[in-house]
């Protein structure tokens, strides 16, 4: 059987840097009565109980963690993309303004983390998307460049709605190593691969690995890149401000950035900059 056709790198892709490593910071927000469904404490509460511990854990992100990550990014001269919940842009506008002022990209990440597009009607999803975009635009002084659904789980309408909103890409794409164009009734939008191998929340919170696994995975992958055929590909370094914005996690975030910089075939970049090559 013939191998399926795969996306190719455009001519404008930086030569001699076939591996695009995008840096992402997740700024995720929750309603006061809808705490995260996952947290650092393993034992769940009884159904119906309000998990104030989980809410407090999540609020570390905009209050402390994001600022620490901004400092690391500034010291290392690294540009990142901050995927931001609309409710956080409303509640912490000074933080979003600081992100924009420091030159980072900002993506829309839903209004609330508990609102997942695949559960919504087209009208509900369109309203939520608009609310998120407007909140980010008001705080940052510019609109978001792209979209990532809560839980990275789009609906059948997400590609069309994000294209209609004028976003350049959405990153709810898991079936390719490289970006490609998604054709919708509202025009084309870039489907941006989002990789989860180097993502603090599943590595350390969901699966319970030691924090050092984060930087060790990216190092092992890049050290063995030639052994797997030197493929052109997109990779992600993804941290959540409420998870690896804490001191121990920040150490591994910094280490991962330094690992990438040691490999000359890597292009340390953002989803925004990669998407520009396809539009």
C-alpha positions in Angstrom: 0.0 0.0 0.0 1.3 3.5 -0.9 2.3 5.7 2.0 -0.2 8.6 2.4 0.9 12.1 1.3 2.2 14.2 4.2 2.5 18.0 4.6 5.8 19.5 3.5 7.8 22.5 4.8 7.3 25.7 2.9 10.3 27.3 1.3 10.3 30.1 3.9 10.9 27.6 6.7 14.4 28.4 8.2 17.0 26.4 6.4 19.0 23.9 8.4 16.4 24.0 11.2 13.9 21.3 10.4 12.6 20.9 13.9 10.3 23.7 15.0 10.0 23.8 18.8 7.2 26.1 20.0 7.1 27.4 23.5 3.6 27.5 25.0 2.4 28.8 28.4 -1.2 27.9 29.4 -3.1 30.5 31.3 -6.2 28.7 32.3 -9.2 30.1 34.2 -12.1 28.6 36.0 -15.5 29.8 37.2 -15.8 30.2 41.0 -18.1 27.2 41.2 -16.3 25.0 38.5 -12.8 24.0 39.8 -10.3 22.0 37.8 -11.2 18.3 37.6 -7.6 17.4 38.2 -5.1 18.6 40.8 -2.1 17.7 42.8 -4.1 16.0 45.6 -5.1 12.5 44.6 -8.2 11.8 46.7 -11.3 13.2 45.1 -14.1 14.9 47.1 -17.6 13.6 47.4 -19.9 14.6 44.5 -21.3 18.0 44.9 -18.6 19.4 47.2 -16.8 22.5 46.1 -13.1 21.9 45.7 -11.6 25.1 47.1 -8.1 23.5 47.1 -8.3 23.0 43.3 -9.5 26.5 42.8 -6.7 28.0 44.9 -4.1 25.7 43.1 -5.3 27.1 39.7 -5.2 30.7 40.8 -1.4 30.4 41.5 -1.0 30.7 37.7 -2.1 34.3 37.1 -1.1 35.5 40.6 2.5 34.1 40.7 3.4 31.5 38.2 2.9 33.5 35.0 5.1 36.3 36.3 7.9 33.9 37.1 7.7 32.4 33.7 7.8 35.8 32.1 11.0 36.6 34.0 12.6 33.3 32.7 11.5 34.1 29.2 13.0 37.6 29.4 16.3 36.4 30.8 16.6 33.7 28.2 15.4 36.0 25.4 12.8 33.4 24.5 9.4 34.3 22.9 6.4 32.2 23.8 2.8 32.0 23.1 0.4 32.4 26.0 -2.8 30.5 25.5 -5.2 32.4 27.7 -8.7 31.9 29.0 -11.1 34.8 28.5 -12.0 34.9 32.2 -8.4 35.4 33.2 -8.0 38.2 30.7 -11.0 39.9 32.4 -9.8 39.2 35.9 -6.1 39.8 35.4 -5.8 42.4 32.6 -2.5 43.8 33.9 -0.9 40.3 33.5 -2.2 40.0 29.9 -1.0 43.5 29.1 2.5 42.6 30.5 2.6 39.6 28.3 1.8 41.7 25.2 4.2 44.4 26.2 7.0 41.9 26.5 6.4 40.9 22.9 4.9 37.4 23.4 2.1 36.0 21.3 -1.3 35.5 22.8 -3.7 32.8 21.8 -7.4 32.3 22.8 -8.0 29.2 24.9 -11.8 29.4 25.5 -13.6 31.6 28.0 -13.6 28.9 30.7 -11.7 25.7 30.9 -14.8 23.8 31.9 -16.5 24.8 28.6 -15.5 22.3 26.0 -16.6 23.0 22.4 -17.7 19.5 21.5 -20.5 19.8 24.1 -21.8 23.1 22.7 -24.1 24.0 19.9 -22.6 26.1 17.0 -24.3 29.2 18.4 -23.0 28.6 22.0 -19.5 27.9 20.7 -19.5 31.1 18.5 -20.7 33.2 21.5 -18.0 31.7 23.8 -15.3 32.2 21.2 -16.3 35.9 20.6 -16.4 36.5 24.4 -12.9 35.1 24.8 -11.5 37.1 21.8 -13.0 40.3 23.1 -11.7 39.8 26.6 -8.1 39.2 25.4 -8.3 42.1 22.9 -9.4 44.5 25.6 -6.6 43.5 28.0 -3.8 43.1 25.5 -4.6 45.9 23.1 -4.6 43.4 20.2 -6.5 40.3 19.3 -5.3 36.7 19.8 -3.4 35.1 16.9 -4.9 31.6 17.1 -7.0 29.2 19.1 -6.6 26.1 21.3 -9.8 24.6 22.6 -10.1 23.7 26.3 -8.9 20.1 26.7 -7.6 20.5 23.1 -11.0 19.1 22.0 -12.7 21.0 19.2 -16.2 20.5 17.8 -17.2 19.9 14.2 -17.7 23.7 14.0 -14.4 24.9 15.5 -12.4 25.2 12.3 -15.2 27.1 10.6 -15.8 29.5 13.5 -12.1 30.2 14.1 -11.6 30.9 10.4 -14.6 33.2 10.4 -13.2 35.1 13.4 -10.0 35.9 11.4 -7.7 33.7 13.5 -4.7 32.4 11.6 -4.6 28.9 13.1 -6.0 26.5 15.6 -3.9 24.0 17.4 -6.5 21.2 18.0 -4.6 19.1 15.5 -3.0 15.8 16.4 -2.7 13.9 13.1 0.4 15.4 11.5 4.0 16.3 12.3 3.7 19.5 10.2 1.0 22.2 9.8 -1.5 22.0 6.9 -4.4 24.1 5.7 -7.9 23.2 6.9 -10.6 24.2 4.3 -13.8 25.4 5.7 -17.0 27.2 4.5 -15.5 30.4 6.1 -12.1 30.1 4.4 -8.9 28.4 5.1 -7.2 28.2 8.5 -3.9 26.6 9.5 -4.1 23.3 11.4 -1.2 23.6 13.9 0.1 20.3 15.4 0.1 20.3 19.1 2.3 17.7 20.7 1.9 16.5 24.3 5.1 14.6 25.0 6.7 17.7 26.8 3.7 19.0 28.7 3.9 19.5 32.4 0.3 18.7 33.3 0.0 15.2 31.8 3.6 14.3 32.6 3.5 15.2 36.3 -0.1 15.7 37.5 -2.0 13.1 35.4 0.7 10.4 35.2 2.7 11.2 38.3 6.2 11.3 36.8 9.0 13.2 38.5 9.4 16.8 37.4 12.8 16.0 35.7 11.0 13.8 33.2 9.9 17.0 31.4 13.4 18.2 30.4 14.7 14.6 30.1 12.1 13.7 27.4 12.9 16.7 25.2 16.7 15.9 25.6 16.3 12.3 24.8 14.1 13.0 21.7 16.5 15.6 20.3 19.6 13.6 21.1 18.2 10.7 19.1 16.6 12.7 16.3 19.1 11.5 13.7 18.5 7.9 14.7 14.8 8.1 13.8 15.5 9.5 10.3 15.9 13.2 11.0 12.3 14.1 10.3 11.0 17.6 9.8 8.5 18.2 12.5 6.8 20.5 15.0 7.4 19.9 18.8 6.0 21.8 21.8 7.4 22.7 25.1 4.2 23.4 27.1 3.8 24.6 30.7 0.8 25.6 32.7 1.3 28.7 34.8 -0.3 27.1 37.8 1.8 23.9 37.4 5.4 24.6 36.2 5.1 28.3 37.2 6.1 27.0 40.6 9.8 27.0 41.5 10.6 23.3 41.0 8.7 23.2 37.7 10.3 26.5 36.5 13.7 24.8 36.8 12.7 22.1 34.4 11.1 24.7 32.0 14.4 26.6 31.9 16.4 23.4 31.4 14.1 22.4 28.5 14.8 25.7 26.8 18.5 25.3 27.2 18.3 21.7 25.8 16.7 23.0 22.6 19.2 25.8 22.2 22.0 23.2 22.3 20.7 21.5 19.1 21.5 23.6 16.0 18.8 21.9 13.9 16.1 23.3 16.2 14.1 26.4 15.5 12.9 27.8 18.9 9.7 29.5 17.9 5.9 29.9 18.5 2.8 28.6 16.8 2.2 32.1 15.6 5.5 32.3 13.7 5.1 28.8 12.2 1.6 29.5 11.1 2.7 32.6 9.2 4.7 30.4 6.8 1.5 28.7 5.7 -0.8 31.7 5.0 
